[in-house]
Amino acid sequence: MNKLTYILLAGVLLASCSKTSLELTNPNQITTETYWKTEDDVKSALAATYALFKNVDGGFWGVRGVELSNGRGDDFFIRNDVPYLYQLSTFTNTPDNSASTNVWNVAYRAIFRANQILVHIDGVSGLSAEAKKAYIAEAKFIRGLNEYVLVINFGDVPLRTTIPASTAEYFVAKSPAADVWAQVIKDFSEAAADLPMSYDNANRGRATKGAALGFLGKSYVYTKDWAKAESTLKQLTTAPFSYQLLANYGDNFTAANDNNAESLFEIQVQDVGGTNPWAGENANEGLGVTTAQEFAPSEASGWFEVAPTDKLFNEFQQEKTASGDFDSRMYATLFWDYPGAVFYKKPFSAYTLPFGFKSYYKKYQNYNQAEELTGSSGASDDMSDINEKAMRYADVLLLLAESVTMQGRPADAVPYVTTIRNRAGLPALAAGLDQAGMMKEIRHQRFLEFAREGQRFYDLQRWGILKNEIANSDKVGKLYFVSPKHEFFPIPQDEINSNPEMIQNSNW
């Protein structure tokens, strides 16, 4: 995406929608009446809306969002440095928790911006019918993805598909999760119908037809509509789509291989712009992310906020390759004490793992440098420019495997699972697996394939095995986990206080 037009955020996207006849128009201020005129205005509005996905405080793929999506899983530990993050990881969070509150607020901010595009695009001159359809589809994709983030995290949430015309319309009651999923599916379906297959290099990172179909298929999996999940996801395995797994699994998580053949949708980040990623939406904001810095060891100038659990470390060792090595994904995901191990140009002996942990996360780290600081190569020492992969083709394959298995056809899952296993260097799948056996294999593969990618907690949640898997882990704070209370976040306390139509989620 092109660099964001932040003046838009100070004007149009935050402006009131009405004025009285006695008010004078400031010629230096952008308003809804003066802004929505050209195609460039629409592009700038979209760029500002996409940018919220990586917002450091509350974007689901920004640093705090990554910590939120991973932190409650049985594969992830957040140490007690930032209290509100530690509360997430130990299930001691309350309705005023900053991390979950910020994800809520940013998602609704993005939905509001997407709705503005949908409302005002009719007034933009010079748009061809085809371009208009594509922009509408793009806004629906963004809205749908934010609705998806809200429903998997909070369950029942308000549906906002229009711009409030009065103060009273800001107060919206919760809709049942089933209704939210119906809107998610509607938005992704309509987006998929009109989004392009691809963009030129200058527009990489914008939503494509493949991205919309991928998240549509995943939404069908969440709602257990297995037949529609299969038919939707299967489209992505044949022409005109050309997605494929990268030969080297670890290449997915380096800046040099951003926007690759395995990626359906990535959150675009770049170490450019201002020097402060926490500055807010203004000229001082850096457009990279601090995730790598926060996850790196202190010996590599990192802040060491997180660590993998031993449960993940041990799960990787259940199988070895034909040559006797560990699963190749283990070497790309974790750094631990193995012969020849080097991390940030230092051997394992140079590191001191606290709290008795056995490994560090390697994924999404700039580990080929001497330290995590980027130095003079970017705008800020604290920022990384490795894109977050919101959906990879590996996810499509394993969701397809799950969809056919849950329809009683585990044999049809074999090719999809085999493709995943082959890249990892694992031997052939055991023959004749029944439905239970194949689902066990799929759960195992998803555990390893998507470690540190914010999927584990939500997989366990939708499989109905979250309570048992948390209990059977070495996760700090597991004794505080209560089901079903901790399967979803509470509605933020600020929303309860300000919205008279809102009621708190059950068990909170």
N, C-alpha and C positions, 0 to 999 in steps of 0.2 A: 504494500500500500504506500501511497505517497505520504509525505509528512503532513501531520494534521493541521487543520486550520482552526487554531484555538479561539480566534475572535468569534467564531460561530458559537462557541460554548458560552461566551459571556453575553451574547446577544440573543440570537434566534431561539436556541434550544432551551434557554432559561427564561424566555420572555413571557409575559402575560399574553393571553389571546384576545384581550379586548381593551378598549379605551373609551373614555367618555368624550363627548364632542367639545368639552371645555379644555381638554388636555392638548398641549402643543407637541408637535413632533420634533424630536431632536434630530437634526440632519446628520449628526455624527454617530448615531446609534442605529445598529442594525435591528430591525424588527421583522415580524412575520410578514408585514405588508411590503417591506422593501427588499426582503432577502430572496424569497423563493421565485427567482426570475429565470435562471439559466441552468443548463446541465451541470456546469461547474459547481453551482450551489448544491445540487443533489449529491454530487461526488464528495464534496467537503462534509456534508451532513453524514453520509455513509462512513467516511473515514473516522469522524468523531465518534460514531456509534460503535464501529469495530474496535476502536481503541480501548473501550471499557472492558473488553475481554481480558486485557493484560494490566488493568489498573492495579497498582501495587497493593492497595488497601483492600479492595473488594472484588476485583475481577477474578472470575473462577480460574483463569489461567495466569493470573498475576501471582506474586510471591505468597501473599497471605491466602489466596484461593488455593494454590497448590498445597500449602500446609494444611488447609482445612480439608481438602478432598482426600488427602493421604493420611492425615493425622489420626483418624479414628480407626484405621485398618489394623489388622493383626500383623502387618508387615512393616510397621512404621512407628517410630518413637520420636516425640518432640520433647526436648529437655526443658527444664524449668528455668528458662532465661526470660522469655516473654510470657508473663502469667496467663494471658487470655488464650495463647496457643497451647500451653501446657494443659489448661483446663479442657480443651477439646480432646487432647490425646488421652487424658485420664478420666474422661466422662464426669468431670466436676463442673462443667460449664453451666451457666444460668442464662435466663432470657436476656440479660444485658451484655452478653459476651460480644466483644467488639468484632471478632472475626466473622461470626455468623450474621451479625447485624449489618456489617459492611457488604457481605455478599448479597444479602437481601436488597439493600439500598442501591447498589450498583446495577444489579439485574433489572430492577424497576426503572432506574434511570435510562438504561439502554432500551428497554421496552418503550418508554416515553419518547425517546428519540426516534426509534423505528416507526412508531405511530405518527409522529410528526411528518416523516417522509411520506407515509401512505396518505395522509390527509392533504398535504400541500402539493404533491407532485402534479395534480391536475392543473395547477396554475403556472407551471413551468413552461415557458415557450420554447419552441424549436426542437422538442423531443419527438423522435419518430415513434410510431406505435410499438415497434419492436424494442427500442431502447426503454421506453416507459414500462413495458411488461417486465423486462429484465430487472429494472431498478425496484419495481414493486416486489418481485420475487426475492430479491436480495434483502429487502427490508423485512419480509416475512420470515426468511431464514434466520436473520438475526433475532427477531422477536421470538421465533420458535425455540431457538437455542437457549435464550435466556429463560423462557418458560420452562424448558427442560431442566435447567440448572435449579430453578426454584422448586419444582415438584419432586425431584429426587432428594432434595435436601430438607424440605419443609413439609411435604405432603400436600394437605389442603392449603391453597393460597388464593389470593384475589386474582381474578382474570381482568386484565386491562387491555382492551383492544381498540379503545378510542381515546382521544384527548379530552380531559375534563373541561367542560365549558363553564363550570361554576365551581365555587369552593365546595359546595355540597357534594359534587360528583367525585371529589378526591377520596371520599370515604366509601370504600368498597368492602363488602363482606367477603369472607373466604368462599371459594368454590370447592366442591369435593375433588379430590385428586383425580378421579375418573373423568371429570369434566375438563380439568386442566390438561390431562393427557389427550383428550379429544381435540383440544385446541392446538396442542403441540403437533399432533399428527396432521391436522388440517393445514397448519402453517408450513410444515415441511413438505406436505403433498403438493400444495400450490406453488411452493418455491421450486420444487423439483421439475414441475411442468414447464417453467419458463426460464430457469437459469441456464446459462451457456455451459458447454462442455469444458471450456478452458478460457484463459485470458492470455494476453501477451505478457512479456516479462515485467513491464512497467506496472502491471496490475495483479501480479502474483499475490496470492493470499486472500483474494475475494472468493466468496462462496460460489461453488460450481454445482452443476446438476449432480455430480457424484457425491459431493458433501451432503447435499440435501437428502439424497436417497440413502446414504449411509446412516444419518441420524434418524431418518424415518424408519428404516429397518430396525435400528436399535430401540426406537420407541415402541415398535410392535413387540419386540422381545420383552421389554419391561412390562407391557400390558398383556403378555402371554398370548398374543395373537400369532401363533406359530406359523400358520400357513401364509399370512400376509408378510410376516418377517422373512420367510424363505423366498417368496416371489419377489419381494423388493430387493433384498440383498443379492439374490442370484443375478440380477441385472448387472451388478458391478463386476461380475467375473467373466463377462463376455463382451465382445465388440458392441458398440464403439468404445467402451471403456478399456483401458490398458493398464490398470493397476497391477502391481506385482510386488512380491517381497524383495527387499534388497538382499543381495547375497550375504552381506555382512550385517548382522543384526545391529551391532553397535553404531553403524553409520547413521542410523536414524536419529541419533542424539548428539550430533556435532553440527556446528554452524556451517561447516563446509558442505554438508549434505541436506541443508534445509530445502523444503519444497521438492522432495524427491518422488520417485515413482510409487512408493508405498503410501504416501500421504494423501488422504482425502481432504483434510482441513487442518491448517496450522495457524497458530496465533503468531502473527508477525511481530518480531521485536528486533530492535537494532540499537547498538550503542552509539547513538547520535542524539542531537538535540541539546537540551540543557544538561547541566551537570548533576542535577538532583532528581532522582526518580520518584522521590516522595513529595515533590513540590506542588502537586496538584496540576490541574489542566491550565498551564500557562507556559510562557516561553522558557522558564527555568526547568521545566520537567524533562528529564532524560527519557528516551524512548526504548531503553533496554529494560532488563529485569535484574533484580538482585538475588534471584533464587540460587544461582550457582555460588555466589559469595556466602550466602547464609548456610548452605549445606556443606561447604568445603571444610576440611580439617583446619584447626588453628595453625598447624605446622605449615600449611600452604596459604597463610594469611586469610583463612576463612573464619566464619563465626560458629561453625559446628552446632547448628540449631537442631539437627535431626540425625537419626541413625536407623539402619535396618534392624529388625528384630532377629533374634536367633532362629525363630520359626521359619522365616524366609531363607535364611542361610542354610538351614537343614533341609528345607524342601528342595532346594537346588541340587542337593547331593543324593536324591533318591535314585537317580539314574546316571549312568555314565555313557560316554560315546563308545563306539566300537574300538577306538584306540586307547580307551581307559581314562580319557580326560573327563572333566566335568562338562555339563551342558554349556555350550558356547555363550549362552545368554548370561550365565553366572559371571563370566569374566568381563562382560560388557556392563553388567548391572552393579556389581560389587567389587570392592578392593579389600583383599584380606591377605593373610600370610600364606602365600603359595610360592613355589620356586620361581625366581625371576620377577616377582611382583614389583612393579614400579608405578608410583602415583605422584603426579606433579614432580617428576624427575627425582623422586626419592624412594628408597627401598622401604619395605614395611617396617623395618627396624627403626626407622627415623620417626615413627609415629607412636603415640601413646593413646590407645583407645580407652576412654573413661567408662565408668559404670559397668565394666565387664563385657562390653559388646565385642563382637568378633570381626566386624566389617564396617566399611564406609559405603555410602552410595557413590557410584561412579557415573551413572546415567546423568546426562545433562550438565556434566562438569567439564570445565576447560582444562582437563588433566594433563594435556601435553605441554602446558606451560610450566614454568618453575613454581608459580604460585597463581592463585585465582585472580588476583588483581590484574586488570587488563592493561594498566600503564597508559602510555601515551597513544595507544592504538584507537582509543575511543573517547567519548565525551566524559566518562566518569570511571574512576577506578573500581567502583562498586558494581558496575553493570555488565551483564552478559548479553550476547545477541544470538543465543541458540533458541530457535523457535520452539514453542511448546506444541507438540503434536496432539491435537484434539481428537483426531481419529485416524488410525492407520489401517491399511488393508488387512493386517493380521487380525484386527478386531472383526472385520467383515467375515473372514474365514471361520473364526471361532464362534461368532454369533450364528452363522449359517449352520455350523455343525450342531450347535445347541438346538436350533429351530427344527432340523430334521429329526434329531434324536428325540425331542419332546413330542414329535408326531408318531413315535413308535418305529422309526426307521434308522436305528443306529448304524447300520451298514453304510447308509448314504453319507454319514459323517466322516467316514474313514479318509476319503481323499482330502478333505479340508484339514483335518487334524494331522494327516501325514505331511502335508505341505509345511505346516508349522514345525513338526518334529524334524523333518529333513534339514531345514535351515539350522536348527539347533544342534545338528549332528547326532541325533538320537537314533537308536535302532528302530526297526519296523514295529508298528503297533501290534499288540497281541491280537490274534485272530478271534473272531466270533464274540466280540463284546456285546452284551445285552444293553438295554437302555441304562440301567443303573451303572454298569461298568463304563459305558461311554461317557456318561455325565461326570463320573469321578475323574476320568481322564481330562475332560474339558475343563473342569474346575482346577485341576492341577496345572494345566497349560496356561490358563488365564492368570493364575497366581504368579507364575514365573514370567510370562510374556509381558505383563503390564505392571510389574512392580515399579513403584515411584511415578506411575502415570495416573494416579487418582481414580482407579477403578475398583480396587479390592473391596473396600467397604460397601460400595453400592452393589457389587456382585453378590456378596454374602447376604446383604439385605434382601435383594430380590429373590435369592434362592431359599430364603427362610432359614438359614443356618448361622446367622450372625452371632446369636447368643452362644452357641456351642463353640464356634471357632475362636471367638474372643476369649472364652473361658479356657480353651485348650491352647493357649499361647503364653509367651513370656512377656506380654505387653504390660508395661508399668500402668497401674490403674485399672487393670481388668476387673478387679473386685468391685469397682464402682459401677460397672456396666449393668443397667437394668433394662430388660426387654418388656414391652416394646418402647419404653420411654426414649431411650437413646438411639433408636433407629432413625429418628428424625429430629431436627433441631426445633426448639420452641420458636414461636413467633417472637420477633424482637420486641423487647419491652417498650422501646420508643414507639413502635407501631401500635401496641396495645394502648399506650398513654394518649396517642394523638388521634387515633381512629375509633370513633364510637361504635362503628360497625364490627370491629374486630374482637374475636374471642381467642383465648390461648388454646394451643394444641392440647389434646388430652394427655394426661400423665405429667403435665408440667404445671 
